[in-house]
Amino acid sequence: MPDSVLVITRVGDITADLVIRQLDERGVPVHRFDLADLRA
């Protein structure tokens, strides 16, 4: 099992929400990063 998982996503990304929920249920630490947080 990985130490943690990085999920790169965006606002309204329902698929990422589902993946994160499954990982949480399996006890896998998840870090979510929204691309909108990168300001050019």
C-alpha positions as CSV (number, residue, x, y, z in Angstrom):
1,M,0.0,0.0,0.0
2,P,1.4,3.5,-0.8
3,D,2.4,5.9,1.9
4,S,0.0,8.5,0.4
5,V,-1.7,9.4,-2.8
6,L,-1.8,12.8,-4.6
7,V,-5.0,13.5,-6.5
8,I,-4.7,16.4,-8.9
9,T,-8.1,17.8,-9.6
10,R,-10.3,20.8,-10.3
11,V,-13.5,22.3,-8.9
12,G,-16.5,20.1,-9.5
13,D,-14.4,17.0,-10.3
14,I,-16.9,14.3,-9.2
15,T,-14.6,11.5,-10.3
16,A,-11.9,12.7,-8.0
17,D,-14.4,12.9,-5.2
18,L,-15.3,9.2,-5.7
19,V,-11.7,8.1,-5.9
20,I,-10.8,10.0,-2.7
21,R,-13.8,8.5,-0.9
22,Q,-12.7,5.0,-1.8
23,L,-9.1,5.7,-0.7
24,D,-10.3,7.1,2.6
25,E,-12.4,4.0,3.2
26,R,-9.3,1.9,2.7
27,G,-7.2,4.0,5.1
28,V,-4.9,5.5,2.4
29,P,-3.8,9.1,3.2
30,V,-4.8,11.4,0.4
31,H,-3.5,14.8,-0.6
32,R,-5.8,16.7,-3.0
33,F,-4.4,19.5,-5.1
34,D,-6.6,21.8,-7.2
35,L,-5.0,23.1,-10.3
36,A,-6.8,26.4,-9.7
37,D,-4.5,27.0,-6.8
38,L,-1.7,27.5,-9.3
39,R,-1.9,31.2,-10.2
40,A,0.1,32.3,-13.2
